[in-house]
Amino acid sequence: MSTDSILPPCVDRIETTVACVLRGRRTIGAFRPEVPPREVVLEALELARWAPNHKKTEPWHVYWLGPETVTQVIALNSRLLTASKGVAEADSKSKKWAQIPGWLVVTSELATDPFRQEEDYAACCCLIQNLQLALWSAGVGTKWSTGEVTRHPEFLSLLGIDPNQRRAVGMIWYGYPAVVPEQTRRSVDSFLSNLP
Ligand SMILES: Cc1cc2nc3c(=O)[nH]c(=O)nc-3n(C[C@H](O)[C@H](O)[C@H](O)COP(=O)(O)O)c2cc1C
């Protein structure tokens, strides 16, 4: 940042931190076994809830899964995968999922108005990104996961959710990254149109 910036120095520093977190966050496919402290997740959730939400609906609800529920989700996923891809694939996925240190599920309210429903879903996506970035800034990686299992009605019912009231926006797996993958993005020029 140049010294003749109109921003005060403290803002420069905050901007640098924000830029690092935004650019550096990656979806994590392999976690170390340690479970991050509960307080870190709670602090990240406290920050995540400042997400924009039209009409101030705050349409999100977050479920923190304990081991019993995780086992049930893994079993449901295994059943679905066995049917679609066979036992070997299902077993391999179950083993991988059993290693995931932390599990959250974010759901959105299902408003009767379809436009409101869409906007509420968008607000929940903002909450998730806030959550991922806040956790990342504490060294905790995440994967937002939306497999077949999250769209299955039994998924909601095993979390005690009425599928007429809420939909799953995603599972958010978290933990300390074992590996941070590389990613690229298209340049700004490739998606920006300057109109007169
Ligand atoms: C709505 C949504 C659903 C996603 N579902 C999955 C998923 O089911 N499995 C997965 O591996 N990644 C999933 N991701 C993460 C993307 O694959 C990931 O963001 C993308 O590969 C870019 O990598 P990055 O997050 O490290 O930049 C999802 C992301 C979003 C926004």
The ligand as a Gaussian input file, in Angstrom:
#p B3LYP/6-31G(d) Opt

LIG

0 1
 C      -22.526000     -24.283000      -3.153000
 C      -21.211000     -25.007000      -3.105000
 C      -21.185000     -26.372000      -2.989000
 C      -19.975000     -27.086000      -2.923000
 N      -20.005000     -28.461000      -2.803000
 C      -18.845000     -29.134000      -2.823000
 C      -18.851000     -30.560000      -2.731000
 O      -19.905000     -31.186000      -2.615000
 N      -17.667000     -31.192000      -2.771000
 C      -16.475000     -30.501000      -2.891000
 O      -15.427000     -31.135000      -2.943000
 N      -16.435000     -29.151000      -2.936000
 C      -17.593000     -28.452000      -2.906000
 N      -17.571000     -27.082000      -2.949000
 C      -16.280000     -26.373000      -2.927000
 C      -15.788000     -26.098000      -4.331000
 O      -15.465000     -27.298000      -4.968000
 C      -14.579000     -25.177000      -4.239000
 O      -14.973000     -23.934000      -3.717000
 C      -13.895000     -24.960000      -5.595000
 O      -13.260000     -26.140000      -6.013000
 C      -12.866000     -23.852000      -5.558000
 O      -11.869000     -24.126000      -4.596000
 P      -11.540000     -23.111000      -3.409000
 O      -12.735000     -23.051000      -2.512000
 O      -10.339000     -23.683000      -2.738000
 O      -11.238000     -21.778000      -4.027000
 C      -18.756000     -26.364000      -3.006000
 C      -18.777000     -24.959000      -3.108000
 C      -19.986000     -24.295000      -3.154000
 C      -19.990000     -22.772000      -3.268000

